[in-house]
Amino acid sequence: MKLPRSASGWTIAVFGVLALLLGAAGLVRPDVQLAMLGFEMVETRAAGDYTRTFMAASSMASFNMGVYYLVAAATEWRPFYRFTVAFRLLTFTVFTVLVLTDLAPDRFFGVALWEGLGAMATGVALWRERGRQAAPVTHSVA
């Protein structure tokens, strides 16, 4: 696997590694993941409670997303980087609203913050890199 060649690539790679690792952790130990997110832990689940199924599906999605981000970072797929900024900010907004409306526990705001700060880091890195790429190249004629 190639290392990223830009600051924006590194922001994508870090997010990818974290998403992959947290997805794997959720597949192996869903109850630990639920506790980490601040959800109430119950000893026995009622018939028809698909919390563990949902955790497995979410964790698999996180694992896959981690792979996608790592592939994008390795190939410096900058259109993907730009795409993630807007949608991670949207995710930040939705997750924050879930907490503010008591549909998610307060600790879940950590996930929103992770998304929002990650989006901002990638956006700032892309903005700074764009300025460097836009500089005109001058050639001297001898």
C-alpha positions as CSV (number, residue, x, y, z in Angstrom):
1,M,0.0,0.0,0.0
2,K,1.4,3.4,-1.0
3,L,1.6,6.2,1.6
4,P,-0.4,9.4,0.9
5,R,1.6,12.1,-0.9
6,S,-0.3,15.1,0.5
7,A,-1.7,16.5,3.7
8,S,-5.3,15.9,2.4
9,G,-4.3,12.4,1.6
10,W,-3.1,11.8,5.2
11,T,-6.4,13.1,6.6
12,I,-8.2,10.6,4.4
13,A,-5.8,7.8,5.3
14,V,-6.2,8.4,9.1
15,F,-10.0,8.4,8.8
16,G,-9.8,5.2,6.8
17,V,-7.6,3.4,9.3
18,L,-9.9,4.5,12.2
19,A,-13.1,3.5,10.3
20,L,-11.5,0.1,9.4
21,L,-10.4,-0.6,13.0
22,L,-13.6,0.5,14.6
23,G,-15.6,-1.5,12.1
24,A,-13.5,-4.6,12.9
25,A,-14.0,-4.0,16.6
26,G,-17.7,-3.7,16.2
27,L,-17.9,-7.0,14.3
28,V,-15.8,-8.8,17.0
29,R,-17.3,-7.0,20.1
30,P,-20.5,-5.2,19.3
31,D,-21.3,-4.7,23.0
32,V,-18.1,-2.9,23.6
33,Q,-18.9,-0.7,20.6
34,L,-22.3,0.1,21.9
35,A,-20.9,1.0,25.3
36,M,-18.3,3.2,23.7
37,L,-21.0,5.1,21.8
38,G,-23.0,5.6,25.1
39,F,-25.9,3.3,24.3
40,E,-27.6,1.5,27.2
41,M,-26.3,-2.0,27.8
42,V,-28.9,-4.8,28.5
43,E,-28.1,-8.3,29.7
44,T,-30.8,-10.0,27.6
45,R,-32.3,-8.7,24.4
46,A,-36.0,-9.1,23.7
47,A,-37.3,-11.2,20.7
48,G,-37.4,-8.9,17.7
49,D,-34.5,-6.7,19.0
50,Y,-32.1,-6.4,16.1
51,T,-29.6,-4.2,17.8
52,R,-26.8,-6.7,17.2
53,T,-27.8,-7.2,13.6
54,F,-27.7,-3.4,13.1
55,M,-24.4,-3.2,14.8
56,A,-22.9,-5.9,12.6
57,A,-24.3,-4.1,9.5
58,S,-23.0,-0.7,10.6
59,S,-19.6,-2.2,11.6
60,M,-19.3,-3.9,8.2
61,A,-20.1,-0.6,6.5
62,S,-17.5,1.2,8.6
63,F,-14.9,-1.5,7.8
64,N,-15.7,-1.2,4.0
65,M,-15.6,2.6,4.2
66,G,-12.2,2.4,5.8
67,V,-11.0,0.3,2.9
68,Y,-12.4,2.8,0.4
69,Y,-10.7,5.7,2.1
70,L,-7.4,3.9,2.2
71,V,-7.6,3.1,-1.5
72,A,-8.5,6.8,-2.2
73,A,-5.5,7.9,-0.1
74,A,-3.1,5.5,-1.8
75,T,-4.1,6.7,-5.3
76,E,-4.5,10.4,-4.3
77,W,-8.0,10.4,-5.6
78,R,-8.7,14.0,-4.9
79,P,-12.3,14.2,-6.3
80,F,-13.1,11.6,-3.6
81,Y,-11.5,13.8,-1.0
82,R,-13.6,16.8,-2.0
83,F,-16.7,14.6,-2.1
84,T,-16.1,13.4,1.5
85,V,-15.9,16.9,2.9
86,A,-19.5,17.8,2.1
87,F,-20.9,14.5,3.1
88,R,-19.0,14.3,6.4
89,L,-20.3,17.7,7.3
90,L,-23.8,16.5,6.5
91,T,-23.1,13.5,8.8
92,F,-21.9,15.8,11.5
93,T,-25.1,17.8,11.2
94,V,-27.4,14.7,11.3
95,F,-25.6,13.1,14.2
96,T,-25.6,16.4,16.2
97,V,-29.3,16.7,15.6
98,L,-29.8,13.1,16.9
99,V,-28.1,14.0,20.1
100,L,-29.8,17.4,20.5
101,T,-33.3,15.8,20.0
102,D,-32.5,13.0,22.5
103,L,-32.6,10.3,19.8
104,A,-29.0,9.4,20.6
105,P,-27.1,9.6,23.9
106,D,-24.8,12.6,24.6
107,R,-21.6,10.5,24.1
108,F,-22.7,9.9,20.5
109,F,-21.8,13.5,19.8
110,G,-18.2,12.2,19.8
111,V,-19.0,10.5,16.5
112,A,-20.4,13.7,15.1
113,L,-17.4,15.7,16.2
114,W,-15.1,13.1,14.6
115,E,-16.9,13.5,11.3
116,G,-17.0,17.3,11.5
117,L,-13.4,17.8,12.5
118,G,-12.2,15.3,10.0
119,A,-14.2,17.0,7.2
120,M,-12.7,20.4,8.2
121,A,-9.2,19.0,8.3
122,T,-9.6,17.5,4.8
123,G,-11.2,20.7,3.5
124,V,-8.5,23.0,4.9
125,A,-5.8,20.7,3.5
126,L,-7.4,20.7,0.1
127,W,-7.8,24.5,0.2
128,R,-4.1,25.0,1.1
129,E,-3.0,22.5,-1.6
130,R,-5.1,24.1,-4.2
131,G,-3.3,27.4,-3.6
132,R,0.0,25.7,-4.2
133,Q,-1.1,24.0,-7.3
134,A,-2.6,27.1,-8.8
135,A,0.8,29.0,-8.7
136,P,2.0,29.7,-12.2
137,V,5.0,27.8,-13.4
138,T,7.7,30.1,-14.9
139,H,10.4,28.9,-17.1
140,S,13.5,31.0,-17.8
141,V,14.8,31.1,-21.3
142,A,18.6,31.3,-21.4
